[in-house]
Amino acid sequence: MSLQRADFLTPAEYLELERRAENDRGCKFEHYRTLPSLTDYLTVAQDRPHIEYWNRRETGSSLVEYGDISQTIRLDSVGAILPLAEVYDKVDFDQ
């Protein structure tokens, strides 16, 4: 699979690791939501099991929070299932 310049100009999915929880879903998220091509946006916390998943469909948009390591996120736009257990597999939260 080769990436074309258009792939970067019209993203459909975006994944972001949180550095500061209060900042990441602030101004940047407001901007990203204005991109017509963006259908999915995930924010992944680094200090605890917590993922926020925003998606846009023809019927509207929704924001769902996942915080239980046993949960899975269904990413219909790419035909994938994302288990939180796999996302945080090598993370030691006790540090």
C-alpha positions as CSV (number, residue, x, y, z in Angstrom):
1,M,0.0,0.0,0.0
2,S,1.5,3.3,-1.0
3,L,0.3,6.6,0.5
4,Q,-0.6,9.5,-1.7
5,R,-0.4,13.2,-0.9
6,A,-4.2,13.2,-0.8
7,D,-4.2,10.7,2.0
8,F,-2.6,13.3,4.3
9,L,-4.8,16.2,3.1
10,T,-8.1,14.3,3.6
11,P,-7.6,12.0,6.6
12,A,-10.5,9.7,7.6
13,E,-9.1,8.5,10.9
14,Y,-6.8,10.1,13.5
15,L,-5.3,8.6,16.6
16,E,-3.7,10.8,19.3
17,L,-1.8,9.9,22.4
18,E,-2.6,12.2,25.3
19,R,0.1,14.2,26.8
20,R,-2.2,16.3,28.9
21,A,-5.7,15.1,29.0
22,E,-7.3,18.5,29.4
23,N,-5.4,19.9,26.3
24,D,-5.7,17.2,23.7
25,R,-9.4,17.2,23.3
26,G,-9.4,21.0,23.3
27,C,-8.4,23.3,20.4
28,K,-6.9,20.6,18.2
29,F,-10.0,18.4,18.5
30,E,-12.2,21.4,17.6
31,H,-10.1,22.0,14.5
32,Y,-10.0,18.3,13.5
33,R,-13.8,18.1,13.7
34,T,-14.0,20.7,10.9
35,L,-12.3,18.5,8.4
36,P,-15.0,17.0,6.3
37,S,-13.1,13.8,5.6
38,L,-12.5,13.0,9.2
39,T,-14.8,10.2,10.4
40,D,-13.0,8.8,13.4
41,Y,-10.8,10.4,16.2
42,L,-9.4,8.5,19.1
43,T,-7.6,9.9,22.1
44,V,-5.6,7.4,24.1
45,A,-4.5,8.1,27.7
46,Q,-1.0,7.1,28.6
47,D,-1.4,7.1,32.4
48,R,-4.5,4.9,32.7
49,P,-6.8,2.7,30.5
50,H,-8.9,5.4,28.9
51,I,-9.8,6.0,25.3
52,E,-12.2,8.5,23.9
53,Y,-13.6,7.7,20.5
54,W,-15.4,10.3,18.5
55,N,-17.0,9.3,15.2
56,R,-19.0,11.0,12.5
57,R,-21.6,9.3,10.4
58,E,-24.4,10.5,8.1
59,T,-26.8,10.3,11.0
60,G,-24.6,12.5,13.3
61,S,-21.6,12.2,15.5
62,S,-21.0,10.6,18.9
63,L,-18.3,10.5,21.6
64,V,-17.9,7.4,23.7
65,E,-15.4,6.8,26.5
66,Y,-13.8,3.5,27.2
67,G,-12.1,2.8,30.5
68,D,-12.3,-0.9,31.2
69,I,-9.4,-2.9,30.0
70,S,-11.8,-5.7,28.9
71,Q,-13.7,-3.4,26.5
72,T,-13.2,-3.4,22.7
73,I,-13.8,-0.5,20.3
74,R,-15.4,-1.3,17.0
75,L,-14.0,0.9,14.2
76,D,-16.5,0.3,11.4
77,S,-14.8,2.8,9.0
78,V,-11.7,0.6,8.8
79,G,-13.4,-2.7,9.6
80,A,-11.4,-3.4,12.8
81,I,-12.0,-4.2,16.4
82,L,-9.6,-2.6,18.9
83,P,-9.3,-4.3,22.3
84,L,-8.1,-2.0,25.1
85,A,-6.1,-5.0,26.4
86,E,-4.0,-4.9,23.3
87,V,-3.6,-1.2,23.3
88,Y,-2.3,-1.3,26.8
89,D,-0.5,-4.7,26.7
90,K,3.0,-3.5,27.5
91,V,2.0,-0.5,29.7
92,D,2.8,-0.5,33.4
93,F,0.5,1.9,35.2
94,D,2.3,1.5,38.5
95,Q,5.3,3.6,37.4
